[in-house]
Amino acid sequence: MSLPPARIASPIADVETPALLVDLDAYERNLDRMVDSLKGHPVRLRAHAKTHKCPIIASHQVSRGAVGICCQTLGEAEAMVFGGVRNILITNQVVSAGKIRRLAALSKQADIMVCADDEANLRDLDAAADVFGVRLPVLVEVNIGQNRCGVEPGAPTLALARSIAARRSLRFAGIQAYHGKAQHIYEPGQRAKVVDGAVSLVRQTVDLLRAHGLECERVSGGGTGTYLIEAASGVYNEVQAGSYVFMDADYQRVRGEGPTFENALFVLTTVISRSGGRAVCDAGLKASSLDSGMPVVQNRPEIPYLSAADEHGMLQLDGDPGSLCVGDQLRLIPGHCDPTVNLYDWYVCIRGGIVEALWPISARGANS
Ligand SMILES: *Cc1c(COP(=O)(O)O)cnc(C)c1O
């Protein structure tokens, strides 16, 4: 782990760059807006921690009413349990003997649930849970159109649910039905159409399971782009939004009627070179992920971030080339929050221009 790039109580000008900033006021408003937007809906929030990878943030989500968190990897879940989080759904498959033993061992320490979409994997999970003397809650992951993991809705889901219920050391804990691609459909009508189709597959599947005596105690899915549709569906009872805590440049392009979540995550960068119509900053592709487009300079739409090299970001200065000097700090809004977070060891938490806290990103790099 690297040293923190700032000291608590110092001004933002003293932060060494590139650094990952959290605007605490915006972050806290995002936490509250999520909780407020779910009032009156019969769903619980199970916030996705793959966005932030930080037990401190998970604890804020839980203290504001989330029933628990989601993790995408076993390593993330281990870091969260180590940081004091008690209730975790791993929204993914855990495969291979060593990892399955780690999963069973972890469930001695906290309430851990896992997803599965494969019969042989169920057999392995059951055997490991038996060895460790735990009863492991398992959700069937259902493919509702993302075409990532998951069995098909209907009969294939029923078959797997029955197999879980029949095993001595597993417990059928419901289904996960998440549509990742739908989150980023910019146009609200199109997005709603895709999710409505997915919801009706989920409803039919839940009804089919019920007709065979299997009640889904948990129907979990939905991300920041669609969670209000799942929440209003009457069939989901948990939503898994993650990005709402921070937002990013791509999510700000997703329009909708839901609450306005603010950008709360920034890459603080310094201009290190200036010539002609160009400025170069010290945040390149090792400081901000580029998979969902270039970062955007906060409050300076006239300065496009054109391209990135490892440690260099190229800024175009058309209108007023005198407007940026070597040494100036800028805030970049990353294109995609989750993979950007994974590039840093520390959040530098800012309020009123002062560093108020430093939070370790404990699950950074915990990809296995
Ligand atoms: C990423 C992810 C989420 C959270 O999605 P956001 O768009 O970040 O809110 C929820 N569930 C699963 C399974 C995911 O992979």
The ligand as an SDF file (V2000), in Angstrom:
LIG
                    3D

 15 15  0  0  0  0  0  0  0  0999 V2000
  -22.1270   -3.6900  -11.0530 C   0  0  0  0  0  0  0  0  0  0  0  0
  -23.2760   -4.4330  -10.5030 C   0  0  0  0  0  0  0  0  0  0  0  0
  -24.2700   -3.7570   -9.7790 C   0  0  0  0  0  0  0  0  0  0  0  0
  -24.2430   -2.2600   -9.5290 C   0  0  0  0  0  0  0  0  0  0  0  0
  -24.4490   -1.5420  -10.6920 O   0  0  0  0  0  0  0  0  0  0  0  0
  -24.2480    0.0510  -10.7670 P   0  0  0  0  0  0  0  0  0  0  0  0
  -24.5520    0.3370  -12.1800 O   0  0  0  0  0  0  0  0  0  0  0  0
  -22.8360    0.3320  -10.4090 O   0  0  0  0  0  0  0  0  0  0  0  0
  -25.1920    0.6680   -9.8060 O   0  0  0  0  0  0  0  0  0  0  0  0
  -25.3050   -4.5120   -9.2460 C   0  0  0  0  0  0  0  0  0  0  0  0
  -25.3620   -5.8530   -9.4130 N   0  0  0  0  0  0  0  0  0  0  0  0
  -24.4230   -6.5310  -10.0980 C   0  0  0  0  0  0  0  0  0  0  0  0
  -24.5370   -8.0010  -10.2330 C   0  0  0  0  0  0  0  0  0  0  0  0
  -23.3610   -5.8480  -10.6800 C   0  0  0  0  0  0  0  0  0  0  0  0
  -22.4330   -6.5190  -11.3820 O   0  0  0  0  0  0  0  0  0  0  0  0
  1  2  1  0
  2  3  1  0
  2 14  2  0
  3  4  1  0
  3 10  2  0
  4  5  1  0
  5  6  1  0
  6  7  2  0
  6  8  1  0
  6  9  1  0
 10 11  1  0
 11 12  2  0
 12 13  1  0
 12 14  1  0
 14 15  1  0
M  END
$$$$
